[in-house]
């Protein structure tokens, strides 16, 4: 009997989880040295195949540039490895002898990793490394439009794991990707945690699955060029970010805000860096391609060059154009330029001062991208810290390209391709996700005091008072006093008092 695709994919998902659970139990017996050796073997395999996988990803998805995807693969393998290689993730993590606490790492078990089409091979490398480093097995759910390059990445990693003597099935992948298969993986009771990188609907599904999840919401980061900035350097960094893999990293800038007093200089610099300012009519034509009828991002423009997008929209731009810019925009769900675009298109705003820029940034982020990332180009530390205190983001990047700064390539942030958006963005973490997010901590806590000591400290007025002395016992030989004796004695006392008063 031939089952249809959805049923086959669901059964495959269940089988993968079952095998992954058994494999993780075997991996749990590894000490830190064996885990570290295995992770190095996986990272080395990613480094060796970085170019091959980059070309496969670009060819299959049509997104971005393979040369930049090589750098992404290096980030997901070598740079991630260098960051985590000396990290303690197995067994006893810390001992606090003074307080009697021992902390022990406990793997979450099976990691279910959702892989996007924008960064398919690099995200697969990265999620596999951090999962194995923390003692977990991993089951990968590929985006259907990037299936082949993800399957090849997994094959390379599986081969490296086998050669390193790892347990079978610690790295697995769904070969028939469907929505039903992904849903089955996320809701399986043996799933330890979900790493959800993908569309907003998929991330919401992960958080609604009943299992722990770390998800990434949309990015929509503004870039503020403040009057104290080196304008040409700021523009250069923004253009670098927009053209890196054609803007497919979710931390990349989606709009520019500057001050009126430097607006002309910023525009001149943008034009010198091959940015094209569209007319209102041209902006209107391009805007029709940014969102689909259901008001979600149009995948046809994702990761495409500015020239390709201009051709799609039927507008004429110079052949050296790198970024398309519009000043003709409002802010809201029905204004495409104020939303995440993941391609070299920027909205442009000018305001009177940094306080107005602050408020405008918040409006843009609350429209879309709350909790994610924004950048500021400034040398005024007071303004920088005001933005740091007030912006609803998990990463405020200073004087760096948004795309590369957000993932930790040009900043000291944890190198990662899953960027948490914090509570404000509906995420369980604001971290750049790493191995520390994929294990729990078991605390062995030794007794330090007794309940009597706690009572003395907590309520000294109640528990520290000495008990009231008991009345002395009356000797059995003491003569008894009758009522008539009491009346007689009282009468004599009254007479004596009255006599003294006369």
C-alpha positions as CSV (number, residue, x, y, z in Angstrom):
1,X,0.0,0.0,0.0
2,X,1.4,3.4,-1.0
3,X,1.0,6.2,1.5
4,X,0.7,9.8,0.3
5,X,3.6,12.3,0.9
6,X,2.2,13.8,4.0
7,X,1.6,10.5,5.8
8,X,5.1,9.3,4.8
9,X,6.6,12.4,6.1
10,X,4.8,12.2,9.4
11,X,5.9,8.6,9.9
12,X,9.5,9.6,9.0
13,X,9.4,12.3,11.6
14,X,8.3,9.9,14.3
15,X,11.0,7.4,13.4
16,X,13.6,10.1,13.4
17,X,12.7,11.3,16.9
18,X,12.7,7.7,18.2
19,X,16.2,7.1,16.8
20,X,17.4,10.5,18.0
21,X,16.3,9.8,21.5
22,X,18.2,6.5,21.6
23,X,21.3,8.1,20.1
24,X,21.2,10.9,22.7
25,X,21.3,8.4,25.5
26,X,24.5,7.0,24.1
27,X,25.9,10.5,23.6
28,X,25.1,11.3,27.2
29,X,27.8,8.9,28.3
30,X,30.5,11.0,26.6
31,X,32.8,13.1,28.8
32,X,33.8,16.6,27.8
33,X,36.9,15.6,25.9
34,X,35.0,13.2,23.6
35,X,32.3,15.8,23.0
36,X,34.9,18.4,22.1
37,X,36.7,16.0,19.8
38,X,33.4,15.2,18.0
39,X,32.5,18.9,17.7
40,X,35.9,19.7,16.2
41,X,35.4,17.0,13.6
42,X,32.0,18.4,12.6
43,X,33.4,22.0,12.4
44,X,36.3,20.8,10.2
45,X,33.9,19.1,7.8
46,X,31.9,22.4,7.5
47,X,35.1,24.4,6.9
48,X,36.3,22.0,4.2
49,X,33.0,22.1,2.4
50,X,32.1,25.8,2.9
51,X,32.5,26.8,-0.7
52,X,30.7,23.7,-2.2
53,X,27.7,24.1,0.1
54,X,27.6,27.9,-0.5
55,X,27.3,27.3,-4.3
56,X,24.6,24.7,-3.8
57,X,22.6,27.0,-1.6
58,X,22.7,29.9,-4.0
59,X,21.9,27.7,-7.0
60,X,19.0,26.0,-5.3
61,X,17.3,29.0,-3.6
62,X,18.4,31.8,-5.9
63,X,19.1,33.9,-2.9
64,X,22.2,36.0,-2.3
65,X,25.7,35.5,-3.4
66,X,27.6,32.3,-3.1
67,X,30.8,34.2,-2.1
68,X,29.1,35.7,0.9
69,X,27.5,32.3,1.7
70,X,31.0,30.9,2.0
71,X,31.6,33.4,4.8
72,X,28.3,32.4,6.4
73,X,29.3,28.8,6.4
74,X,32.7,29.7,8.0
75,X,30.7,31.6,10.6
76,X,28.5,28.5,11.2
77,X,31.5,26.3,11.5
78,X,34.9,27.8,12.3
79,X,33.9,31.0,14.1
80,X,31.2,29.2,16.1
81,X,33.7,26.4,17.0
82,X,36.4,28.9,18.1
83,X,33.8,30.5,20.4
84,X,32.5,27.2,22.0
85,X,35.6,24.9,21.9
86,X,36.7,25.6,25.5
87,X,33.2,25.9,26.9
88,X,32.3,23.5,29.7
89,X,29.0,21.8,28.8
90,X,29.3,18.3,30.2
91,X,29.1,17.1,33.8
92,X,30.0,19.5,36.6
93,X,30.0,23.1,35.4
94,X,30.7,25.0,38.6
95,X,31.2,24.4,42.3
96,X,30.5,27.0,45.0
97,X,31.9,25.4,48.1
98,X,31.2,28.5,50.3
99,X,27.4,28.1,49.6
100,X,27.4,24.3,49.1
101,X,26.2,24.4,45.5
102,X,27.3,22.1,42.6
103,X,25.9,22.8,39.1
104,X,25.7,20.0,36.6
105,X,24.8,20.3,32.9
106,X,21.9,18.2,31.8
107,X,21.2,18.0,28.0
108,X,17.7,18.8,26.9
109,X,17.7,15.6,24.8
110,X,16.5,15.9,21.2
111,X,16.8,19.2,19.5
112,X,14.4,19.8,16.6
113,X,16.0,22.4,14.3
114,X,13.9,24.3,11.7
115,X,16.2,25.6,8.9
116,X,15.3,28.6,6.7
117,X,15.9,29.0,3.0
118,X,17.7,32.3,3.5
119,X,20.7,30.8,5.4
120,X,20.2,27.0,4.8
121,X,23.7,25.5,5.0
122,X,25.2,27.8,7.5
123,X,22.3,27.5,9.9
124,X,22.4,23.7,9.6
125,X,26.2,23.7,10.5
126,X,25.7,26.1,13.4
127,X,22.7,24.4,15.0
128,X,24.4,21.0,14.7
129,X,27.5,22.2,16.4
130,X,25.8,23.9,19.4
131,X,23.4,20.9,19.8
132,X,26.2,18.3,19.9
133,X,28.4,20.5,22.1
134,X,25.7,20.5,24.7
135,X,25.2,16.8,24.6
136,X,22.1,16.6,22.5
137,X,21.1,14.8,19.3
138,X,19.5,16.9,16.5
139,X,16.7,16.3,14.0
140,X,16.7,18.9,11.2
141,X,13.6,20.0,9.4
142,X,14.6,21.7,6.1
143,X,12.8,24.4,4.2
144,X,11.4,22.7,1.1
145,X,13.0,25.2,-1.2
146,X,16.4,24.5,0.2
147,X,16.0,20.8,0.7
148,X,18.9,19.6,-1.4
149,X,21.7,21.8,0.0
150,X,20.5,21.1,3.5
151,X,20.4,17.3,2.9
152,X,24.0,17.5,1.5
153,X,25.1,19.5,4.6
154,X,23.7,16.9,6.9
155,X,25.3,14.1,4.8
156,X,28.7,15.7,5.3
157,X,28.1,16.1,9.0
158,X,26.9,12.5,9.4
159,X,30.0,11.2,7.6
160,X,32.2,13.3,9.9
161,X,30.4,12.0,12.9
162,X,30.8,8.4,11.9
163,X,34.5,8.8,11.2
164,X,34.8,10.3,14.7
165,X,33.1,7.2,16.2
166,X,30.0,9.0,17.3
167,X,26.7,7.1,18.0
168,X,24.5,6.5,15.0
169,X,21.6,8.8,14.5
170,X,22.8,11.8,16.5
171,X,22.4,13.9,13.4
172,X,19.3,13.3,11.3
173,X,17.2,15.1,8.7
174,X,13.7,14.9,7.3
175,X,14.1,13.8,3.7
176,X,10.4,14.5,2.8
177,X,9.9,18.0,4.3
178,X,6.2,18.9,4.7
179,X,4.3,21.1,7.1
180,X,2.8,18.0,8.7
181,X,6.3,16.5,9.3
182,X,7.5,19.6,10.9
183,X,4.4,19.8,13.1
184,X,4.9,16.2,14.1
185,X,8.5,16.9,15.1
186,X,7.5,19.9,17.1
187,X,4.7,18.2,19.0
188,X,6.4,14.9,19.7
189,X,6.6,14.3,23.5
190,X,10.2,13.2,23.1
191,X,11.3,16.5,21.6
192,X,13.5,18.3,24.1
193,X,13.5,21.8,22.5
194,X,12.7,23.4,19.2
195,X,15.1,25.9,17.5
196,X,12.8,27.7,15.2
197,X,14.4,29.9,12.5
198,X,11.9,30.7,9.8
199,X,8.7,32.5,9.0
200,X,6.6,34.2,11.7
201,X,3.9,31.6,11.4
202,X,6.3,28.8,11.9
203,X,7.8,30.4,14.9
204,X,4.4,30.9,16.5
205,X,3.6,27.2,15.7
206,X,6.8,26.2,17.6
207,X,5.8,28.2,20.7
208,X,2.3,26.7,20.5
209,X,3.6,23.1,20.2
210,X,3.6,22.2,23.9
211,X,7.3,21.8,23.9
212,X,10.0,24.2,24.9
213,X,11.1,26.5,22.0
214,X,13.5,29.2,21.1
215,X,12.2,31.2,18.2
216,X,13.2,34.2,16.1
217,X,10.8,36.8,15.1
218,X,11.1,39.1,12.1
219,X,13.8,41.7,12.0
220,X,13.1,45.3,10.9
221,X,16.1,47.2,12.3
222,X,16.4,50.9,11.6
223,X,19.9,52.4,11.3
224,X,20.3,55.8,12.9
225,X,23.0,58.1,11.6
226,X,23.5,60.7,14.4
227,X,25.2,64.1,13.8
228,X,28.4,63.1,15.5
229,X,29.0,60.1,13.2
230,X,31.6,59.6,10.6
231,X,29.0,59.9,7.8
232,X,30.9,58.2,5.0
233,X,32.0,55.4,7.2
234,X,28.5,54.9,8.5
235,X,27.1,54.8,5.0
236,X,29.8,52.4,3.9
237,X,28.9,50.0,6.7
238,X,25.2,50.2,5.9
239,X,25.8,49.4,2.2
240,X,28.2,46.6,3.2
241,X,25.4,45.1,5.3
242,X,22.7,45.5,2.6
243,X,24.8,44.0,-0.1
244,X,26.2,41.1,2.1
245,X,24.4,38.1,0.6
246,X,21.9,40.7,-0.7
247,X,20.4,41.4,2.7
248,X,19.2,37.9,3.7
249,X,20.4,38.1,7.3
250,X,17.5,39.2,9.5
251,X,19.7,41.6,11.5
252,X,20.4,43.7,8.4
253,X,19.1,47.3,8.3
254,X,15.7,47.9,6.8
255,X,15.6,51.7,7.0
256,X,17.8,54.7,7.6
257,X,17.0,57.6,10.0
258,X,19.2,60.7,10.1
259,X,19.0,64.3,11.4
260,X,17.9,67.2,9.2
261,X,21.2,69.0,9.9
262,X,23.2,66.3,8.2
263,X,20.6,65.0,5.8
264,X,22.2,66.4,2.6
265,X,25.6,65.0,3.5
266,X,24.0,61.6,4.2
267,X,22.2,61.6,0.9
268,X,25.3,62.7,-1.0
269,X,27.3,59.9,0.6
270,X,24.6,57.3,-0.1
271,X,24.6,58.3,-3.8
272,X,28.4,58.1,-3.9
273,X,28.1,54.6,-2.5
274,X,25.8,53.6,-5.5
275,X,22.5,53.9,-3.7
276,X,19.6,55.0,-5.9
277,X,16.9,57.3,-4.6
278,X,13.6,56.4,-6.3
279,X,11.0,58.9,-7.3
280,X,7.5,58.6,-5.8
281,X,6.3,56.8,-9.0
282,X,9.2,54.4,-9.0
283,X,8.7,53.7,-5.3
284,X,5.1,52.9,-5.9
285,X,6.1,50.3,-8.6
286,X,8.7,48.6,-6.4
287,X,6.3,48.5,-3.4
288,X,4.0,46.2,-5.3
289,X,6.6,43.5,-5.2
290,X,7.6,43.8,-1.5
291,X,4.5,42.1,-0.1
292,X,2.2,39.4,-1.3
293,X,-1.6,39.5,-1.4
294,X,-1.7,38.0,2.1
295,X,0.5,40.9,3.3
296,X,3.6,38.7,3.9
297,X,7.0,39.2,2.5
298,X,7.3,38.3,-1.2
299,X,10.0,35.6,-1.6
300,X,10.6,36.7,-5.2
301,X,12.6,39.7,-4.0
302,X,14.4,38.1,-1.0
303,X,18.1,38.0,-1.6
304,X,18.0,39.5,-5.0
305,X,20.2,42.4,-6.2
306,X,18.9,45.9,-6.5
307,X,19.2,45.6,-10.3
308,X,17.1,42.5,-10.4
309,X,14.3,44.0,-8.3
310,X,14.3,47.2,-10.5
311,X,13.9,45.0,-13.6
312,X,11.0,43.1,-11.9
313,X,9.3,46.4,-11.2
314,X,10.0,47.9,-14.6
315,X,12.1,50.9,-13.5
316,X,15.3,52.1,-15.0
317,X,18.3,52.6,-12.6
318,X,22.0,53.0,-13.2
319,X,23.9,49.7,-13.8
320,X,26.1,50.2,-10.7
321,X,23.1,50.5,-8.3
322,X,23.6,48.5,-5.1
323,X,20.7,49.7,-3.0
324,X,17.2,51.1,-3.7
325,X,16.1,53.8,-1.4
326,X,12.7,55.6,-1.0
327,X,11.8,58.7,1.1
328,X,8.1,58.1,0.1
329,X,6.8,56.0,3.0
330,X,4.6,55.8,6.0
331,X,4.7,53.4,8.9
332,X,2.3,50.5,9.3
333,X,1.4,47.1,8.1
334,X,0.2,48.5,4.8
335,X,3.4,50.4,4.1
336,X,5.8,47.9,2.7
337,X,8.9,50.0,3.0
338,X,8.4,50.2,6.8
339,X,8.6,46.4,7.1
340,X,11.2,43.6,6.8
341,X,12.3,43.1,3.2
342,X,15.5,41.0,3.3
343,X,16.9,42.5,0.2
344,X,18.8,45.8,-0.8
345,X,15.8,48.1,-0.3
346,X,15.8,50.8,2.4
347,X,13.3,53.4,3.6
348,X,14.8,56.8,4.4
349,X,13.7,59.2,7.1
350,X,14.9,62.5,8.4
351,X,14.1,64.1,11.7
352,X,15.0,67.2,13.7
353,X,17.1,65.6,16.5
354,X,18.1,62.4,18.2
355,X,15.1,62.4,20.5
356,X,12.8,62.4,17.5
357,X,14.9,59.6,15.9
358,X,14.5,57.7,19.1
359,X,10.7,57.9,18.9
360,X,10.7,57.1,15.2
361,X,12.8,54.0,15.8
362,X,10.4,52.7,18.4
363,X,7.5,53.2,15.9
364,X,9.3,51.3,13.2
365,X,10.2,48.5,15.6
366,X,6.7,48.3,17.1
367,X,5.3,48.0,13.5
368,X,7.5,45.0,13.0
369,X,10.7,43.6,14.5
370,X,10.2,44.3,18.2
371,X,12.9,42.7,20.2
372,X,15.3,42.0,17.4
373,X,18.1,44.5,16.3
374,X,18.8,48.0,15.4
375,X,22.0,50.0,14.7
376,X,23.3,53.4,15.6
377,X,26.2,55.3,14.1
378,X,27.5,57.9,16.6
379,X,30.4,59.0,18.7
380,X,28.2,60.5,21.4
381,X,28.1,58.0,24.2
382,X,25.2,59.7,26.0
383,X,23.0,59.3,22.9
384,X,24.2,55.8,22.4
385,X,23.2,54.8,26.0
386,X,19.9,56.6,25.7
387,X,19.1,54.4,22.7
388,X,20.4,51.4,24.6
389,X,18.0,52.1,27.5
390,X,14.9,52.8,25.5
391,X,14.8,50.8,22.3
392,X,12.7,47.6,22.4
393,X,15.5,45.4,20.9
394,X,17.8,42.7,22.1
395,X,20.8,44.0,20.2
396,X,21.8,47.7,19.8
397,X,24.7,47.6,17.4
398,X,27.1,50.6,17.4
399,X,29.2,51.7,14.5
400,X,29.1,48.3,12.6
401,X,27.2,46.7,9.8
402,X,23.9,45.3,11.1
403,X,24.0,42.0,9.3
404,X,27.5,41.0,10.4
405,X,27.3,42.7,13.8
406,X,24.1,41.0,14.8
407,X,25.4,37.5,14.2
408,X,28.6,38.2,16.0
409,X,31.0,38.4,13.1
410,X,32.1,42.1,13.6
411,X,31.1,42.4,17.3
412,X,31.8,40.6,20.5
413,X,28.3,39.0,20.5
414,X,28.0,35.2,20.5
415,X,28.4,34.0,16.9
416,X,25.0,32.7,16.0
417,X,22.4,32.4,13.3
418,X,19.5,32.2,15.8
419,X,19.0,35.6,17.4
420,X,16.5,35.7,20.3
421,X,14.1,38.6,20.5
422,X,13.4,38.5,24.3
423,X,10.1,38.8,26.0
424,X,9.2,42.0,24.2
425,X,9.5,40.1,20.9
426,X,7.6,37.1,22.1
427,X,10.8,35.0,22.5
428,X,12.0,32.9,25.4
429,X,15.5,34.4,25.2
430,X,17.2,37.6,24.1
431,X,20.4,35.8,23.6
432,X,22.4,35.0,20.5
433,X,21.6,31.3,21.0
434,X,24.5,29.0,21.9
435,X,25.2,25.7,23.7
436,X,24.3,27.3,27.1
437,X,20.7,27.6,25.8
438,X,20.5,23.9,25.1
439,X,21.2,22.3,28.5
440,X,19.5,22.7,31.8
441,X,21.4,23.1,35.1
442,X,20.8,20.6,37.9
443,X,21.9,22.1,41.2
444,X,23.1,19.9,44.1
445,X,22.5,22.0,47.2
446,X,23.9,21.1,50.6
447,X,22.2,22.1,53.9
448,X,23.8,25.0,55.6
449,X,21.5,25.8,58.6
450,X,18.7,24.4,60.7
451,X,15.1,25.5,61.1
452,X,15.7,26.9,64.6
453,X,18.3,29.2,63.1
454,X,15.9,30.4,60.4
455,X,13.3,31.1,63.0
456,X,15.7,33.3,65.0
457,X,16.6,35.2,61.9
458,X,13.1,35.6,60.5
459,X,11.1,36.5,63.7
460,X,13.3,37.4,66.6
461,X,10.4,39.1,68.4
462,X,8.4,35.8,68.3
463,X,10.9,33.0,68.5
464,X,13.8,34.6,70.5
465,X,11.8,35.6,73.7
466,X,12.6,33.6,76.8
467,X,9.5,31.6,78.0
468,X,7.6,33.2,80.9
469,X,8.5,31.7,84.3
470,X,5.9,29.3,85.7
471,X,4.3,30.1,89.1
472,X,5.9,28.3,92.0
473,X,4.0,25.2,93.1
474,X,2.1,25.6,96.4
475,X,3.5,23.3,99.1
476,X,1.0,20.6,100.1
477,X,1.5,21.4,103.8
478,X,0.5,25.1,103.4
479,X,-2.7,25.8,105.4
480,X,-5.9,26.5,103.4
481,X,-7.5,30.0,103.8
482,X,-11.4,30.0,104.0
483,X,-13.7,32.7,102.7
484,X,-14.6,33.9,106.2
485,X,-10.9,34.4,106.9
486,X,-10.5,36.5,103.8
487,X,-13.5,38.7,104.8
488,X,-12.2,39.1,108.3
489,X,-8.7,40.1,107.2
490,X,-10.1,42.5,104.6
491,X,-12.3,44.2,107.3
492,X,-9.3,44.6,109.6
493,X,-7.2,46.2,106.8
494,X,-10.0,48.7,105.9
495,X,-10.4,49.7,109.6
496,X,-6.7,50.4,109.9
497,X,-6.6,52.5,106.7
498,X,-9.6,54.6,107.9
499,X,-8.0,55.1,111.3
500,X,-4.8,56.4,109.7
501,X,-6.7,58.8,107.5
502,X,-8.5,60.5,110.6
